[in-house]
Amino acid sequence: MNTPLEDTQLYRITDAMRLLKLSRSLIYDQIRAGRLSSVKQGRARLFTANGIRKYIALLETEAAEEAA
């Protein structure tokens, strides 16, 4: 699936793993820590495009702070 982030509204865990290059367990660790937001639809855990963007921005901010 080569869908740009802007074209899809909700992503499954496997999509988030691919987009963020993270393992399933690390994705769930980030959710529990409140760093990556998600929603539930029935039993499915879904991620919004905006939530993924915010997580990437958080990582960039942390990287910039570490470099300073």
HUURPE-V18700 format. One record per residue. N is the residue number from 0. RES is the residue in one letter. SS is DSSP state (H for helix, E for strand, L for the rest). PSI is psi in radians with two decimals (* if undefined). NEAR is the number of other C-alpha atoms within 10 Angstrom. Layout:
N;RES;SS;PSI;NEAR + N;RES;SS;PSI;NEAR
This chain:
0;M;L;1.97;5 + 1;N;L;0.81;6 + 2;T;L;2.23;8 + 3;P;L;2.66;9 + 4;L;H;-0.59;15 + 5;E;H;-0.39;8 + 6;D;H;-0.32;8 + 7;T;L;2.43;10 + 8;Q;L;-0.68;11 + 9;L;E;2.46;19 + 10;Y;E;2.48;19 + 11;R;E;2.97;13 + 12;I;H;-0.70;18 + 13;T;H;-0.60;14 + 14;D;H;-0.77;16 + 15;A;H;-0.69;20 + 16;M;H;-0.76;16 + 17;R;H;-0.79;12 + 18;L;H;-0.70;14 + 19;L;H;-0.13;14 + 20;K;L;0.77;11 + 21;L;L;2.69;13 + 22;S;L;2.85;14 + 23;R;H;-0.80;13 + 24;S;H;-0.65;10 + 25;L;H;-0.64;12 + 26;I;H;-0.85;19 + 27;Y;H;-0.60;16 + 28;D;H;-0.75;13 + 29;Q;H;-0.61;13 + 30;I;H;-0.85;13 + 31;R;H;-0.60;11 + 32;A;L;-0.13;10 + 33;G;L;0.26;11 + 34;R;L;-0.42;17 + 35;L;L;2.07;19 + 36;S;L;2.61;17 + 37;S;L;2.93;19 + 38;V;E;2.81;13 + 39;K;E;2.39;9 + 40;Q;E;1.77;7 + 41;G;L;-2.16;6 + 42;R;L;-0.15;6 + 43;A;E;2.35;10 + 44;R;E;2.17;14 + 45;L;E;2.68;20 + 46;F;E;2.35;20 + 47;T;E;2.71;18 + 48;A;H;-0.69;18 + 49;N;H;-0.70;14 + 50;G;H;-0.69;17 + 51;I;H;-0.74;21 + 52;R;H;-0.76;14 + 53;K;H;-0.68;15 + 54;Y;H;-0.75;17 + 55;I;H;-0.74;15 + 56;A;H;-0.68;12 + 57;L;H;-0.79;14 + 58;L;H;-0.71;13 + 59;E;H;-0.73;12 + 60;T;H;-0.80;12 + 61;E;H;-0.69;11 + 62;A;H;-0.71;11 + 63;A;H;-0.69;10 + 64;E;H;-0.66;9 + 65;E;H;-0.60;8 + 66;A;H;-0.41;7 + 67;A;L;*;5
